[in-house]
Amino acid sequence: MEKYQLYEDIQTRTNGDIYVGVVGPVRVGKSTFISQFMQKLVIPNIENKNVRDRAIDELPQSADGKTVMTTQPKFVPNEAVKISVAENVNLKVRMIDCVGYLVSGAMGATENDKPRLVKTPWSEEEMPFEEAAELGTKKVIEEHSTIGIVLTTDGSVTDIERANYIQAEERVVAEMKACGKPFVMVLNCKNPNSNDNKKLAQSLSEKYQAQVVAMNVAEMKESDVDKIFEKVLLEFPIKSVKVNMPKWLQALSYSNPIITEIIREIKGFGSKVRKIGDASKETIVFTESECFDPITFSNIEMGEGVIRFNVVPKENLFYKVLSDECGFVINDDFELVSYIKNLAVAKIEYDKLKGALDEVEQTGYGIVIPNKDEYTLESPEVIKQGSKYGVKIKASAPSLHIIKVDVETEVTPLVGNEMQSQDLVNYLTEKFESDPQGIWETNLLGKSLYSLVDDNISAKIVMMPVDAQRKMKKTLKRIINEGKGGVLCILL
């Protein structure tokens, strides 16, 4: 990752406040780490000379051996300093040095065979070294840091065995995980590139499910600082998963099986990953999908904590969805264009009727007003009225009249005696109350209720004689053209 992008992402994830809590067992090089970190990243980027000099004076002291040097937690520098690591990338940085948890073999925790008393920033009274270590570590982790560095060692930087550090190391990592803040483990060793230390770093990473950087802290380089921050970015939580998909998929409802599958797959991915480092190019979604190609995430926006997926539909999915949605089989572009052309014609015709159909639903009667293309103009004629002459221009146009007529019918199956008829009534009533639509499938005399009703209604509709239809049309024509609203109807 480019240096500018790295620190811009760090700036975004921490809101520009990098408060690094350095925790771990005693005698692992925490003070040395802070001193080296400050000299490589912070001090060179402090613009104010006075602030820079003061930061140098506040660097912690360190030494080799088994004796504990840090006796109380310390803020380095005492106040957070502003640094500019790149153009438009400004950070406020402060390190917090902890006492550290005691390990077997370390010296300095007692004086005259009594627990050594030390001062802390969180209490006016002195307290035992071990108690101060516990309180300080907890305070630093929970209240004073945005990023944690858990320092441990292979034992090569002191004369204390690696095994002596394990219990304190486990305790610190457990507390870091409990607070939920991003942290990285630094394995301090004199020969970080040895096979043994590479294996140890890998073992620690697997054991604690954390990012581990092996380095010689006393010889820390600027590139090591960059590497630590790259690892830290992987420990920040994933804020959101965003899905890019073709626009035509976005037209489908959330209840559509295609969209349901996308949501299910992304939720499944989200349940497996919590932080950026959990996601890898080996994480594949849609592995067994009939609709989408197997994919990994397209990119990670480190600064925002966003993972993006580009959903890729399989080749035939578009026409399958289109066919399902419109209820008409469409297999290729030719059939699609043909279908759209037919729909366009149908829509033009429907738009003419829509207003009248709405009126029919509201009042039972709807009229389709003719448009200009339907007007018929006859040849003008010269007419005479008294001593004056004029011109008669006659025009006509068809209008559609849609009438809503409720067709009534009765179904009277004969099923036997009165008790049997009453039982059928009770059954139908219960069926109607529990499943109003299902009642239509009730079997009556070998036919469904729907078939019986449909046959009767269809028969009545087609029974209107052609002569009666002509008379109805003629009547409407006279009412409209002659403006006469009085109608006397005699049905024989």
Secondary structure as UniProt FT lines:
FT   HELIX           3..14
FT   TURN            15..16
FT   STRAND          17..23
FT   HELIX           30..37
FT   HELIX           38..42
FT   HELIX           43..45
FT   HELIX           49..57
FT   STRAND          74..86
FT   TURN            87..88
FT   STRAND          89..97
FT   TURN            104..105
FT   STRAND          110..111
FT   TURN            112..113
FT   STRAND          114..115
FT   STRAND          117..120
FT   TURN            121..122
FT   STRAND          123..128
FT   HELIX           129..139
FT   HELIX           140..144
FT   STRAND          147..153
FT   TURN            156..157
FT   HELIX           162..165
FT   HELIX           166..179
FT   STRAND          183..188
FT   TURN            192..193
FT   HELIX           195..208
FT   STRAND          212..215
FT   HELIX           217..219
FT   HELIX           222..235
FT   STRAND          240..244
FT   HELIX           247..250
FT   TURN            254..255
FT   HELIX           257..272
FT   HELIX           276..278
FT   TURN            281..282
FT   TURN            287..288
FT   STRAND          299..301
FT   TURN            302..305
FT   STRAND          306..310
FT   TURN            315..316
FT   HELIX           317..326
FT   HELIX           333..363
FT   STRAND          365..368
FT   HELIX           372..374
FT   STRAND          376..377
FT   STRAND          381..385
FT   TURN            386..387
FT   STRAND          388..392
FT   STRAND          395..396
FT   STRAND          400..403
FT   HELIX           418..434
FT   TURN            436..437
FT   HELIX           438..441
FT   STRAND          443..444
FT   TURN            445..446
FT   STRAND          447..448
FT   HELIX           449..461
FT   TURN            462..463
FT   HELIX           466..482
//
